[in-house]
Every structure is written in structure tokens, then in C-alpha cells.
Amino acid sequence: MTVGSQVKSCYASIKGIEATLSTLASQTNEKEAREVFRNAETIIAEIKEDMEKQVIWLSQEEPQYKQ
């Protein structure tokens, strides 16, 4: 597995985590749990943005990392 495909796989996993946290936050009835899920979702969203930039950089600047 190339570096590029590993980064893309990680990015896809992070997107899934973000979606799961959003679902959990909307399904819970407990205010404190909802806040925890939303805070975690915010952190994951920041990580996702960084990973997205890395995916773009790898595809544009480092052609050897393309699949």
C-alpha cells in the first residue's frame, strides 16, 4: 500500500468517525453526552481538514504517491 493510499484510507476513516459522532450526538437524550459528542466531532472535523489538505498535497506535489 502506497503512502498516498494509506493517507486516503485514514481520511476515509476519519470521515466515518465524524459521521458516527454526529449520529450519536443527535440520537442521545443526555445533554452532557451530546456536548461530549459535539466536542469530539469538532476535533475530528479539524483533523479531517488537515488530512484533506494532505491528500491534496500528495496528489498535486508528489506524483510518486499517486496510485
VOVOLUM-31795 format. One line per field, with one value per atom (N, C-alpha, C): residue in three letters; z, x, y. Coordinates in steps of 0.001 Angstrom, whole numbers. Layout:
<tidos>
aa = ALA;... .
z = Z;... .
x = X;... .
y = Y;... .
</tidos>
This chain:
<tidos>
aa = MET;MET;MET;THR;THR;THR;VAL;VAL;VAL;GLY;GLY;GLY;SER;SER;SER;GLN;GLN;GLN;VAL;VAL;VAL;LYS;LYS;LYS;SER;SER;SER;CYS;CYS;CYS;TYR;TYR;TYR;ALA;ALA;ALA;SER;SER;SER;ILE;ILE;ILE;LYS;LYS;LYS;GLY;GLY;GLY;ILE;ILE;ILE;GLU;GLU;GLU;ALA;ALA;ALA;THR;THR;THR;LEU;LEU;LEU;SER;SER;SER;THR;THR;THR;LEU;LEU;LEU;ALA;ALA;ALA;SER;SER;SER;GLN;GLN;GLN;THR;THR;THR;ASN;ASN;ASN;GLU;GLU;GLU;LYS;LYS;LYS;GLU;GLU;GLU;ALA;ALA;ALA;ARG;ARG;ARG;GLU;GLU;GLU;VAL;VAL;VAL;PHE;PHE;PHE;ARG;ARG;ARG;ASN;ASN;ASN;ALA;ALA;ALA;GLU;GLU;GLU;THR;THR;THR;ILE;ILE;ILE;ILE;ILE;ILE;ALA;ALA;ALA;GLU;GLU;GLU;ILE;ILE;ILE;LYS;LYS;LYS;GLU;GLU;GLU;ASP;ASP;ASP;MET;MET;MET;GLU;GLU;GLU;LYS;LYS;LYS;GLN;GLN;GLN;VAL;VAL;VAL;ILE;ILE;ILE;TRP;TRP;TRP;LEU;LEU;LEU;SER;SER;SER;GLN;GLN;GLN;GLU;GLU;GLU;GLU;GLU;GLU;PRO;PRO;PRO;GLN;GLN;GLN;TYR;TYR;TYR;LYS;LYS;LYS;GLN;GLN;GLN .
z = 0;0;0;-911;-1019;90;286;1274;931;-343;-771;-445;-696;-402;1099;1874;3332;3867;3345;3774;3375;2165;1718;2569;2941;3797;5176;5715;7002;6914;5836;5622;5577;4879;4801;6179;6961;8319;9182;9060;9846;9462;8176;7737;8354;8433;9050;10536;11213;12639;12856;12018;12133;11968;10999;10765;11945;12501;13652;14859;15116;16242;16058;14848;14565;14826;14394;14622;16108;16826;18264;18981;18585;19215;18986;17807;17514;18114;18444;18975;20497;21159;22615;23217;24364;25077;26199;26500;27595;27088;27737;27315;27408;28502;28692;27635;27352;26328;24959;24669;23389;23236;24318;24285;24048;24698;24512;23063;22503;21108;20167;20418;19565;19665;20879;21040;20298;20429;19720;18212;17776;16347;15822;16626;16242;16087;17028;16962;15726;15482;14319;13023;12999;11796;11488;12529;12325;11775;12321;11839;10391;10084;8718;7736;8125;7255;6989;8033;7864;6949;7134;6298;4849;4651;3289;2589;3310;2750;2393;3228;2966;1721;1580;393;-864;-812;-1962;-2258;-1226;-1410;-2038;-1522;-2067;-3532;-3885;-5276;-6226;-5726;-6597;-6620;-5468;-5353;-5410;-5103;-5043;-5928;-7237;-8148;-7878;-7241;-6957;-5925;-5195;-4208;-4790;-6049;-6681;-6880;-6881;-7086;-8545 .
x = 847;0;897;627;1445;1087;1958;1699;399;226;-990;-2245;-2242;-3431;-3637;-2567;-2701;-3322;-2890;-3444;-4914;-5241;-6632;-7499;-6972;-7700;-7942;-6934;-7062;-8107;-8078;-9044;-10472;-10660;-11983;-12449;-11542;-11883;-12303;-11586;-11901;-13277;-13602;-14929;-16010;-15741;-16693;-16864;-15763;-15818;-16641;-16409;-17155;-18655;-19027;-20437;-21039;-20284;-20762;-20979;-20035;-20183;-21404;-21635;-22802;-24094;-24125;-25295;-25525;-24465;-24585;-25074;-24560;-24976;-26455;-26934;-28341;-29281;-28767;-29620;-29696;-28733;-28732;-29697;-30243;-31148;-30440;-29221;-28482;-27694;-27916;-27271;-25752;-25249;-23800;-23160;-23796;-23275;-23287;-24350;-24451;-23305;-23002;-21900;-20562;-20368;-19122;-18995;-20079;-20050;-19795;-20423;-20231;-18798;-18244;-16852;-15896;-16126;-15284;-15448;-16666;-16929;-16166;-16100;-15363;-13873;-13326;-11911;-11643;-12506;-12345;-12477;-13361;-13519;-12226;-11549;-10268;-9219;-9197;-8255;-8575;-9872;-10293;-9826;-9937;-9477;-7979;-7209;-5761;-5452;-6180;-5961;-6341;-7416;-7830;-6740;-6145;-5039;-3867;-3605;-2505;-2797;-4040;-4429;-4227;-4659;-4495;-3019;-2236;-802;-135;-457;152;-208;-1448;-1858;-1286;-1009;-507;1010;1631;3057;3946;3379;4177;3560;3758;3132;3528;4662;5062;4144;3342;2431;1065;847;-425;-513;-1742;-1950;-1817 .
y = -1172;0;1241;2148;3358;4351;5317;6366;7088;7401;8093;7315;6023;5228;5073;5043;4986;6274;7406;8693;8785;8353;8370;7448;6296;5368;5973;6618;7297;8408;9166;10246;9690;8586;7965;7501;6946;6511;7694;8789;9987;10529;10505;10944;10061;8761;7841;8106;8389;8713;9977;10976;12232;11981;11175;10867;10109;9177;8411;9312;10211;11139;12034;12480;13309;12539;11294;10447;10222;9904;9677;10931;12079;13337;13610;13312;13591;12545;11364;10305;10282;10895;10828;11844;11485;12378;13125;12721;13336;14540;15671;16911;16809;16261;16162;15258;14136;13223;13897;14638;15340;16341;17062;18026;17335;16192;15438;14991;14461;14025;15204;16333;17513;18035;18046;18491;17563;16267;15298;15464;15725;15933;17153;18206;19411;19115;18363;17994;17140;16171;15293;16093;17082;17915;18665;19142;19824;18858;17665;16650;16295;16180;15851;16919;18183;19271;19159;18863;18687;17504;16413;15229;15510;16259;16601;17411;18349;19128;18223;17237;16309;15464;15017;14246;15089;16337;17233;17456;17715;17944;16725;15551;14335;14143;14445;14225;15278;16483;17548;17645;17551;17828;16593;15466;14246;13167;13255;12291;10843;10620;9243;8588;9386;8829;8501;8837;8509;7006;6519;5088;4741 .
</tidos>
